[in-house]
Structures are given as C-alpha cells and as structure tokens.
Amino acid sequence: MNSKPTLEVISERRLYAAGRESVTDLLVRIIPPEPSGPGKRPQLNLGLVMDRSGSMEGEKIVRAREAICFCVDQLLQKDRVGIVIFDDVIEVLFPSQTVENREQIKERIQQIKARNSTALHQAWVTGGIEVSKELIEGGINRVVLVTDGLANVGETNPGVIISQAGELAARGVSTSTIGIGSHFNEDLLIPMAEAGRGNAWHVEQAADMARIFASEMRGLAAQLGHTVSLGLTPADGVTVQDVLNDFAVTHNGRYKLPNLLAGSPIDIVIRLKLPARPAGQRCKALDMRLAWNPEGVDSSERQLLHDSVQVEYANAIEAERSPVDERVTKATHMLLAARARREAMEHLDRGEIVDARARVTGALRSYALACCAMQPDRSVQEDLAMLSELEQELAGKGDVKMTRKKMAYQSYQLARQSKPLK
C-alpha cells in the first residue's frame, strides 16, 4: 500500500478579469489511491486505554466494553494489542501481545467495573509504554484513549499532555481520543489527537460507541501515510491570504495535514490574491509541495509530490461569463462554517451566549444563500441541519456544555475535510 496520491486543483473560475487585482478561492483535492484489496493493510499495534472511573457507571461502561471487544475482533492474529484500564489507579489488564487468545482477552474486558477518579494522563502514558515495548516497523502503532471525564489525578495541565502526545508521535506512536458525553475536556482531547497524529471522536450517546470504534478501525486499516504536510510557494505578485482549513503550521511554514487514508480525499481551500495581468496571459500562481511518510517497509523514507497552479486572464466581460465552480463554493462555505463554530465557542467561553448564537445564525444564512443551488447535495443538507440544531440549542433548548462539544468536534472534522469511510 505505497502508491502515491494525486493532486487535483479546482479554480473558483476558469478566467480572471485582466487589469485588476482579484481574490479567489482555490480547491486543492488530495486523492489517495483506492484500497488495494481485502486483507492488505499495515500490521496494527494498539494500546487500548479505557476509563473505568465512577462516572462511567451504567450504559457507558457497558457500551465501552462492547466497543473494545469489537475492536479486538477486528484484529488479525499477527496484530498486537495491550489493554490499560484506569480510575485513580492504573492497571495493565493485558500487556502488549499478539491476538492469539482473543476470547480470553474479551472475557477479561467484560469484567471491567466502574469506580473512583480519573488518572487520565498516567493511563495514557502507560498505554504508550505498552505500544512502545513492541514497536512495529512499517506498521501502525497507536494508543486509543477512551474517557468521559477530566484529568483530575496526576498531571492535569493540558499543555503538558498535548506536548507529550506530540513527542510520542515523533517516536512512532500516534494517539486517538474518544470523549464520551458532556463532562470531558474537548480542549484537551482534540489537540491531543492532533498533536498525536491520530483522530478525535465524540460519543454523544453511549450506544454510538461501536460505530465510533468501527470508524477508527476502518481508518487504521486504510492508512497509507502519516506526518503529511503541504508547502505553498506563491509566484511573484501572488499572496496566500488564507488556508480556510486552519491547519497547524510547522516550524518551516508548511501546513500539517491529516493522515492519508485509502479512498478518502482531503479537500483544502486556499484563498489567493492575484495581481493585475493583461488579457490573454496564462501564468503560474502557486507551487505546491506535498510530503508524507508512507506506511510499510520504507516508512522512514519521506515521499514528495510537486504541482503548480496556473491562472488565465481575460477581458472583464469574458471573465464575468466564466462560471463559478460549485465544488469550490461548497468547500469554501463548509470551512467558513467550521470557523464560525470555533468563533462561537470563544463567545461561549466568555459567557456571551447571544453572540455565540448570532455567529452560528450568520454562518447558517450565508451558507444557505451561497449554496442554495446545491440544496439536494447530501453533505450540504447535513451541515446546514447541524448548524440549525446548534442555533436552536443556543436559543436555550440544549445543554450548553454538550453544544460546545458538538461545535468543537464538527469544526475539527470539517476543517480536516476528510471524507467519511464507506
């Protein structure tokens, strides 16, 4: 599974008006190859870290046990798994081992009971140690942390924990986080997964746990590359005004992208300011450099893909007749709506609920207006429905803590523009 992705560049317009500056949005679609066939995936080395603190009592712990058993059932005999459970005490239920005693592992999982406080940090560290003991070269080494609470025992500083997640990822062990309900800290779990080169998930209802674990497992099986970055070098006179996904930036100014998953394109919207040029001229606007580490035996060898963006100028009448590409409009407004959610969260954090609702309402209206011709599009319908639900909840019809979590995770998923796996 080491075939290269391809880059598709979609300009907002085919032609731009000559003789004046213009601002335009550019959709860059990174298209990993399709899955190469059943059974062909990297070897997995997982550390499953499960919260058993008192707040997990009831349906949450029942569903969590079921989901972890489901995860064990998806592993091959050659894969490795270690299981750590925690409250204020850390217990290694199973040290890292190959999946040969599947039923024994599942039987022990079903005996997990809820109790006491939440030593989240040390439990995650212990899971990382179990994975690191038997690091698989060319495989996927990942800790999956499942919790419904706040880190309140041991290290509790989010900045320290997030930094350590990045350090662990640099040593080859990624981190995914699964937050359950409304009492965990999304401002810890989402950045922890981002720094850890994994995924962040939110389980609103305990019954959704198996679906979330299934998505995580499909992503692991489909992963083609990690430590993905995109470098942008504008041509003379061109300015990169914005990257609407709001990706983190590396020390050398490149954008950190999600992992490459087989069959799952990543959409990136780049806002460019173009200089005035004469009609009839076609010129380069941007050079792009995509880099990643592939999964597999040559995973240490950095892969590169280069491409450039060309724009063409015409007289004002021709340029005006040049239609706007709806794919760019859709991607742009999805990302602007993701950004609006983050801004609404900032209002909530200051106690400005009316302003938070106004920001969501404004995003909903501008999105619906810009994409009115695309109303039958399922993804547009779903995103507008999510915004409408947030608007209603902020009007006093929902739990503000849960609403904030919905905004955080919706923004995170939309900004990554990683399509759901089938």
C-alpha positions in Angstrom: 0.0 0.0 0.0 2.6 2.6 -1.0 1.1 4.0 -4.2 1.3 7.8 -4.4 -1.7 10.1 -4.1 -2.7 12.6 -6.8 -3.4 16.3 -6.6 -6.5 17.8 -8.2 -6.6 21.6 -8.5 -10.0 23.2 -9.0 -10.1 27.0 -9.6 -13.0 29.1 -8.5 -13.2 30.4 -12.0 -11.6 29.4 -15.3 -10.9 33.0 -16.3 -10.0 36.1 -14.2 -10.5 39.7 -15.1 -7.5 41.4 -16.6 -6.1 44.7 -15.5 -7.0 44.4 -11.8 -6.2 42.5 -8.7 -8.6 39.8 -7.6 -9.2 37.5 -4.6 -10.1 33.9 -5.4 -10.6 30.6 -3.7 -8.8 27.5 -4.9 -9.8 23.9 -4.0 -6.9 21.5 -3.8 -8.0 17.9 -3.5 -5.5 15.3 -2.3 -6.7 11.9 -3.6 -5.1 8.9 -2.1 -5.3 5.7 -4.1 -8.3 3.3 -3.6 -7.8 0.3 -1.2 -5.7 -2.3 -2.9 -7.9 -5.2 -1.8 -9.2 -7.1 1.3 -6.8 -8.2 3.9 -4.0 -5.9 2.7 -3.3 -3.4 5.4 -0.4 -2.5 7.7 0.1 -4.5 10.9 -1.5 -2.9 13.9 0.0 -2.4 17.3 -2.7 -0.9 19.6 -2.8 0.2 23.2 -6.5 0.5 24.2 -6.8 2.7 27.3 -10.2 2.7 28.9 -11.7 4.9 31.6 -13.4 3.0 34.4 -13.9 6.0 36.8 -17.2 6.2 38.7 -18.9 8.5 36.1 -18.6 5.6 33.6 -21.2 3.6 35.6 -24.2 2.2 33.7 -24.7 2.1 30.0 -21.4 4.0 29.2 -19.2 1.3 30.6 -21.3 -1.5 29.1 -21.0 0.1 25.6 -17.3 0.8 26.1 -16.7 -2.9 27.0 -18.7 -3.9 23.9 -16.7 -1.5 21.7 -13.3 -2.6 22.9 -14.4 -6.3 22.4 -15.5 -5.3 18.8 -12.0 -3.7 18.3 -10.3 -7.0 19.4 -12.5 -9.0 17.0 -11.2 -6.8 14.1 -7.6 -7.6 14.8 -5.6 -10.3 13.0 -3.5 -12.8 14.9 -0.3 -11.1 13.9 -1.5 -7.8 15.3 -0.6 -6.7 18.8 -2.9 -5.3 21.5 -2.3 -4.1 25.1 -5.2 -3.0 27.3 -4.9 -0.5 30.1 -7.8 0.4 32.4 -7.8 3.3 34.8 -9.6 5.3 37.5 -7.2 6.8 40.1 -5.3 3.5 39.8 -3.7 2.3 36.6 -4.0 -1.4 35.8 -2.4 -3.1 32.8 -5.2 -5.6 32.1 -3.2 -7.2 29.2 0.4 -6.4 28.4 1.1 -5.9 24.7 0.7 -9.3 22.9 -0.4 -10.8 19.6 -4.1 -11.6 19.3 -3.9 -15.4 19.8 -6.1 -15.6 23.0 -8.9 -13.5 21.6 -11.7 -15.0 23.8 -9.6 -14.7 26.9 -9.0 -11.1 26.3 -12.7 -10.4 25.7 -13.7 -12.3 28.8 -11.4 -10.1 30.9 -12.7 -6.9 29.3 -16.3 -7.9 30.1 -15.4 -8.0 33.8 -14.3 -4.3 34.0 -16.3 -2.3 36.6 -16.6 1.5 37.1 -15.1 3.1 40.2 -13.2 6.1 41.7 -11.4 9.2 40.0 -9.6 9.8 36.6 -5.8 9.4 36.3 -6.1 10.1 32.5 -2.5 11.2 31.9 -0.7 8.4 33.6 -3.1 5.8 32.0 -2.4 7.2 28.5 1.4 7.2 29.3 1.1 3.5 30.3 -0.7 2.7 27.1 2.1 4.4 25.2 4.7 2.4 27.0 2.8 -0.9 26.2 2.8 0.0 22.5 6.4 1.2 22.5 7.7 -2.1 24.0 7.0 -3.9 20.8 7.1 -1.1 18.2 6.3 -2.5 14.7 8.5 -1.0 12.0 6.3 -0.3 9.0 3.1 -0.9 11.0 0.7 1.4 12.8 1.5 1.9 16.4 -1.4 3.7 18.2 -2.8 4.4 21.6 -6.6 4.8 21.7 -7.8 6.7 24.8 -11.5 6.3 25.9 -12.7 8.6 28.6 -15.8 10.5 29.8 -14.1 12.7 32.4 -11.5 15.3 33.2 -7.9 14.5 34.1 -8.0 15.1 37.9 -5.3 12.8 39.2 -1.6 13.2 38.5 -0.6 15.5 35.6 -3.6 17.7 34.7 -2.0 20.5 32.6 -3.4 20.2 29.1 -0.4 21.9 27.5 2.0 19.4 29.0 -0.2 16.4 28.0 -0.6 17.7 24.4 3.1 18.3 24.1 3.8 14.8 25.3 1.4 13.4 22.7 3.4 15.2 20.0 6.6 13.8 21.4 5.2 10.2 21.5 4.1 10.6 17.9 7.6 11.7 16.9 8.8 8.4 18.3 6.3 6.5 16.1 3.3 6.0 18.4 0.2 8.0 17.4 -2.8 8.8 19.7 -6.5 8.8 19.0 -9.0 10.0 21.6 -12.7 9.2 22.2 -14.6 11.5 24.5 -17.9 10.3 25.9 -20.9 12.5 27.0 -20.5 16.1 28.1 -18.1 16.2 31.0 -14.7 15.6 29.4 -12.3 18.3 28.2 -12.6 18.7 24.4 -9.8 21.4 24.6 -7.5 18.6 25.8 -8.7 15.6 23.7 -8.9 17.2 20.3 -5.5 18.9 20.4 -4.1 15.7 22.0 -5.2 13.7 18.9 -4.0 16.4 16.5 -0.5 16.5 18.1 -0.6 12.8 18.3 -1.3 12.3 14.6 -4.5 10.3 15.3 -8.2 11.1 15.4 -10.5 12.7 17.8 -14.0 11.3 18.3 -17.1 12.4 20.3 -19.6 9.9 21.5 -22.8 11.8 22.3 -24.8 8.7 23.3 -23.2 5.5 24.7 -25.0 3.5 22.1 -22.8 5.2 19.4 -19.6 3.7 20.8 -19.4 0.7 18.5 -19.9 3.0 15.4 -17.1 5.3 16.5 -14.7 2.3 17.1 -15.7 0.9 13.7 -14.7 4.2 12.1 -11.4 4.3 13.9 -10.6 0.7 12.9 -11.5 1.3 9.2 -9.2 4.3 9.3 -6.3 2.3 10.7 -6.8 -0.4 8.1 -6.9 2.2 5.3 -3.9 4.4 6.4 -1.4 4.9 3.7 0.7 7.8 5.1 1.4 9.9 8.1 3.2 13.1 9.1 1.7 14.8 6.0 2.5 18.4 5.1 1.7 20.8 2.4 4.0 23.6 1.4 2.8 26.6 -0.6 5.0 29.0 -2.5 3.2 31.8 -4.3 4.5 33.2 -7.6 5.7 36.8 -7.8 2.9 39.2 -7.0 0.6 36.5 -5.7 -0.3 36.4 -1.9 -1.7 33.4 0.0 -4.3 35.2 2.1 -5.7 32.3 4.0 -5.9 28.5 4.2 -9.5 28.1 5.3 -8.9 24.7 7.0 -7.0 26.4 9.7 -4.4 23.7 9.8 -1.5 24.0 12.3 1.8 25.1 10.7 5.2 23.5 11.0 8.3 25.4 12.1 9.2 25.9 8.4 5.8 27.3 7.4 4.2 24.1 6.0 0.7 23.0 6.8 0.1 19.9 8.9 -2.5 17.7 7.1 -4.5 14.6 8.3 -3.1 11.1 7.7 -3.6 9.8 4.1 -6.4 7.1 4.1 -7.0 4.9 1.0 -10.1 6.1 -0.9 -10.6 9.2 1.3 -9.8 12.5 -0.4 -8.8 15.6 1.6 -10.1 19.0 0.4 -8.1 22.1 1.1 -9.3 25.6 0.3 -6.6 28.3 -0.3 -7.5 31.9 -0.7 -5.2 33.8 -3.1 -4.8 37.4 -4.0 -3.9 37.6 -7.7 -2.1 40.6 -9.2 -3.3 42.6 -12.2 -2.2 41.0 -15.5 -3.0 41.6 -19.2 -5.8 39.7 -21.0 -4.7 36.5 -22.7 -1.9 35.9 -20.3 -1.7 32.5 -18.5 0.8 32.3 -15.7 1.7 30.3 -12.6 0.1 31.4 -9.4 1.3 28.8 -6.9 3.7 26.0 -6.4 2.7 23.1 -4.0 4.8 20.5 -2.2 3.0 17.6 -0.6 5.2 15.4 1.7 4.4 12.3 3.8 5.8 9.2 5.3 4.3 6.1 3.8 3.2 3.1 5.8 5.2 0.0 5.0 8.7 -1.2 5.0 10.1 2.0 3.5 8.1 4.2 6.0 11.2 6.2 7.1 11.7 7.5 3.5 9.9 10.8 3.0 7.8 10.9 -0.1 7.3 14.1 -2.2 4.8 15.3 -4.8 5.0 18.6 -6.6 2.4 20.5 -8.6 1.7 24.1 -9.6 -1.4 26.2 -10.2 -1.9 28.2 -13.4 -4.4 31.0 -13.8 -5.6 32.6 -17.1 -6.7 36.3 -17.6 -9.4 37.6 -20.0 -11.3 40.8 -20.5 -13.9 41.7 -17.9 -16.8 40.5 -19.9 -15.3 37.1 -20.6 -14.2 36.7 -17.0 -17.7 37.6 -15.8 -19.2 35.0 -18.0 -16.8 32.4 -16.7 -19.0 30.3 -14.2 -18.0 29.8 -10.6 -17.3 26.1 -9.9 -19.8 24.9 -7.3 -17.3 22.4 -5.8 -15.2 25.4 -4.7 -18.2 27.2 -3.3 -19.4 24.2 -1.3 -15.9 23.5 0.2 -15.4 27.2 1.0 -18.6 27.6 2.9 -18.2 24.4 4.8 -14.9 25.6 6.0 -16.2 29.1 6.8 -19.0 27.4 8.8 -16.4 25.4 10.7 -14.5 28.5 11.5 -17.8 30.2 12.7 -18.3 27.3 15.1 -14.9 28.0 16.6 -15.6 31.7 17.0 -19.0 30.8 18.6 -17.1 28.7 21.1 -14.9 31.7 22.0 -18.1 33.7 22.7 -19.4 30.8 24.9 -16.2 30.8 26.9 -16.7 34.4 27.7 -20.4 33.8 28.7 -21.7 35.5 25.5 -24.4 33.1 24.5 -26.4 35.6 22.5 -23.2 36.5 20.4 -22.4 32.8 20.0 -25.9 32.2 18.6 -25.6 35.2 16.3 -22.4 33.9 14.9 -23.9 30.5 14.2 -27.1 32.1 12.7 -24.9 34.3 10.4 -23.0 31.3 9.2 -26.1 29.3 8.6 -27.7 32.1 6.5 -24.7 32.9 4.4 -24.0 29.2 3.8 -27.6 28.5 2.8 -27.6 31.5 0.4 -24.3 30.7 -1.2 -25.2 27.0 -1.7 -28.9 27.4 -2.5 -28.4 25.7 -5.9 -26.8 22.7 -4.1 -29.6 22.0 -1.6 -30.1 18.4 -2.9 -26.4 17.7 -2.0 -26.5 15.4 1.0 -23.4 16.8 2.7 -24.7 20.4 2.3 -28.1 19.3 3.8 -26.3 17.6 6.7 -24.1 20.5 7.5 -27.0 23.0 7.3 -29.0 20.7 9.6 -26.2 20.6 12.1 -25.9 24.4 12.1 -29.6 24.7 12.6 -29.5 22.4 15.5 -26.7 24.3 17.1 -28.7 27.6 16.6 -31.7 26.0 18.4 -29.6 24.7 21.3 -28.0 28.1 21.8 -31.5 29.6 22.0 -31.9 27.8 25.3 -33.1 24.5 24.1 -30.0 22.4 24.9 -27.2 21.7 27.3 -24.5 24.4 26.6 -21.7 22.0 27.6 -22.8 19.4 25.0 -23.4 22.1 22.4 -19.9 23.4 22.8 -18.6 19.9 22.3 -20.7 19.4 19.2 -19.3 22.7 17.8 -15.7 21.7 18.6 -15.9 18.2 17.0 -17.9 19.4 14.0 -15.4 22.1 13.3 -12.5 19.7 13.8 -14.0 17.2 11.3 -15.0 19.8 8.7 -11.7 21.6 8.8 -9.8 18.3 8.1 -12.1 17.8 5.1 -11.5 14.1 5.4 -14.4 12.2 3.8 -16.2 9.5 5.8 -15.0 6.0 5.1 -17.6 3.7 3.5 
